[in-house]
Amino acid sequence: MDNFLDYIPHRPPFLFVDRVIEQTEDSIVTEWLLKEDEPFFKGHFPNRPITPGVIMCEFVFQSGAILMAVRDNNSGNDHTPVITRIQNVKLKNPAFPGYLLHAEVKLNEKTGGAAYMSGKITSDSKKILTVDFAAMLLDNSQAKP
């Protein structure tokens, strides 16, 4: 999917999805190449850069936001994805500069406006992170900045 940016409001430097590899109605696979010049590596940690767990979670969440918006045919201009629950985060292995990360997100249930999803990140078949989360799309016409 080349036009995934049409579905989410995220932009650099806080955009972590480089490419959507595949998508079905209930799942999505995305990728992100960890470049050596990622801003967070300057402080986490200068002599041994490691990708922060919360940033990897955000990569999964952005992938889930694309899945939700495409499913509901919503644009990133009309809706803002927000996380409403984060559970069962497990950091299995660190991710370093040069790693090509793959996020797999599955929609487990959709109730009303809430989507309950599970995600995992792998690199070269090595499990990096797993997380369960819920999100919803806020209508921008009703949001106050």
C-alpha positions as CSV (number, residue, x, y, z in Angstrom):
1,M,0.0,0.0,0.0
2,D,1.7,3.2,-1.2
3,N,-0.8,5.7,0.2
4,F,-0.9,4.7,3.9
5,L,0.0,8.3,4.9
6,D,-3.5,9.3,3.6
7,Y,-4.9,7.3,6.6
8,I,-2.9,8.6,9.5
9,P,-1.9,12.0,10.7
10,H,1.6,11.0,11.9
11,R,4.6,12.6,10.2
12,P,8.3,12.7,10.7
13,P,10.0,12.8,13.1
14,F,7.2,10.8,14.8
15,L,6.3,8.5,12.0
16,F,7.8,5.0,12.4
17,V,6.1,3.1,9.6
18,D,8.1,3.1,6.4
19,R,6.0,0.7,4.4
20,V,2.9,-1.5,4.5
21,I,3.8,-4.9,3.3
22,E,0.4,-6.5,3.4
23,Q,-3.1,-5.9,4.8
24,T,-6.3,-7.9,5.1
25,E,-9.5,-6.8,6.7
26,D,-8.3,-7.9,10.1
27,S,-4.5,-7.7,10.0
28,I,-1.6,-5.6,8.7
29,V,2.1,-6.1,8.4
30,T,4.4,-3.1,8.2
31,E,8.1,-2.5,8.3
32,W,10.5,0.1,9.7
33,L,14.2,0.3,9.1
34,L,16.0,1.6,12.2
35,K,18.4,4.2,10.8
36,E,21.6,5.1,12.7
37,D,20.5,8.8,12.8
38,E,17.2,8.2,14.5
39,P,16.9,11.2,16.9
40,F,16.3,9.0,20.0
41,F,19.6,7.2,19.5
42,K,21.4,10.4,20.5
43,G,20.3,10.0,24.1
44,H,19.3,6.3,24.3
45,F,22.2,5.5,24.6
46,P,25.1,7.4,22.9
47,N,27.7,4.6,23.1
48,R,25.2,1.7,22.8
49,P,22.1,2.8,20.9
50,I,19.0,0.8,21.8
51,T,15.5,1.5,20.5
52,P,13.3,2.5,23.4
53,G,10.4,0.0,24.1
54,V,7.8,2.8,24.1
55,I,9.0,3.8,20.6
56,M,8.6,0.2,19.4
57,C,5.1,0.2,20.9
58,E,4.3,3.3,19.0
59,F,5.4,1.6,15.8
60,V,2.9,-1.1,16.5
61,F,0.2,1.4,17.4
62,Q,0.7,3.4,14.2
63,S,0.4,0.1,12.2
64,G,-2.9,-0.5,14.1
65,A,-4.1,3.0,13.3
66,I,-3.5,2.4,9.6
67,L,-5.5,-0.9,9.8
68,M,-8.4,0.8,11.6
69,A,-8.5,3.8,9.2
70,V,-8.4,1.7,6.1
71,R,-11.0,-0.7,7.4
72,D,-13.4,2.3,8.2
73,N,-12.3,4.2,5.1
74,N,-11.2,7.2,7.2
75,S,-8.5,9.7,6.3
76,G,-5.8,11.0,8.6
77,N,-7.3,14.5,8.2
78,D,-10.7,13.5,9.4
79,H,-9.8,11.3,12.4
80,T,-7.0,11.1,15.0
81,P,-6.1,7.6,16.4
82,V,-5.8,7.4,20.1
83,I,-4.7,4.6,22.3
84,T,-7.2,3.7,25.1
85,R,-5.5,0.7,26.6
86,I,-2.1,-1.0,26.7
87,Q,-1.6,-4.4,28.2
88,N,0.8,-7.3,28.4
89,V,3.8,-5.5,26.9
90,K,6.7,-8.0,26.7
91,L,10.1,-6.9,25.5
92,K,11.8,-10.0,24.3
93,N,15.0,-8.7,22.6
94,P,16.6,-5.3,22.0
95,A,16.5,-3.6,18.6
96,F,19.6,-1.8,17.4
97,P,20.4,0.6,14.5
98,G,20.3,-1.2,11.2
99,Y,17.5,-3.6,12.2
100,L,14.6,-4.0,9.8
101,L,11.6,-4.3,12.1
102,H,8.3,-6.0,11.0
103,A,5.1,-5.2,12.9
104,E,2.2,-7.6,12.7
105,V,-1.1,-6.3,14.1
106,K,-4.3,-8.3,14.3
107,L,-7.7,-6.9,15.1
108,N,-9.2,-9.2,17.7
109,E,-12.5,-7.4,18.3
110,K,-14.3,-4.2,17.4
111,T,-16.9,-3.0,19.8
112,G,-18.6,0.3,19.1
113,G,-15.7,2.7,18.3
114,A,-13.1,0.7,20.1
115,A,-10.7,-1.7,18.3
116,Y,-9.0,-4.4,20.4
117,M,-5.7,-5.5,18.8
118,S,-2.6,-7.5,19.4
119,G,0.7,-6.8,17.9
120,K,4.2,-8.1,17.7
121,I,7.5,-7.0,16.3
122,T,10.1,-9.3,14.7
123,S,13.5,-8.8,13.0
124,D,15.1,-11.6,11.1
125,S,12.6,-14.0,12.6
126,K,13.6,-13.0,16.1
127,K,10.7,-11.8,18.4
128,I,11.4,-8.3,19.7
129,L,8.1,-7.2,21.4
130,T,4.5,-8.3,21.9
131,V,1.7,-6.0,23.1
132,D,-2.1,-6.0,23.4
133,F,-3.9,-2.7,23.0
134,A,-7.1,-0.9,22.3
135,A,-7.6,2.2,20.2
136,M,-10.3,4.4,18.8
137,L,-10.5,7.1,16.0
138,L,-11.5,10.5,17.3
139,D,-13.6,12.6,14.9
140,N,-11.5,15.8,14.2
141,S,-14.6,17.9,13.6
142,Q,-15.5,17.4,17.3
143,A,-12.0,17.8,18.8
144,K,-10.8,21.0,20.3
145,P,-7.1,21.6,20.1
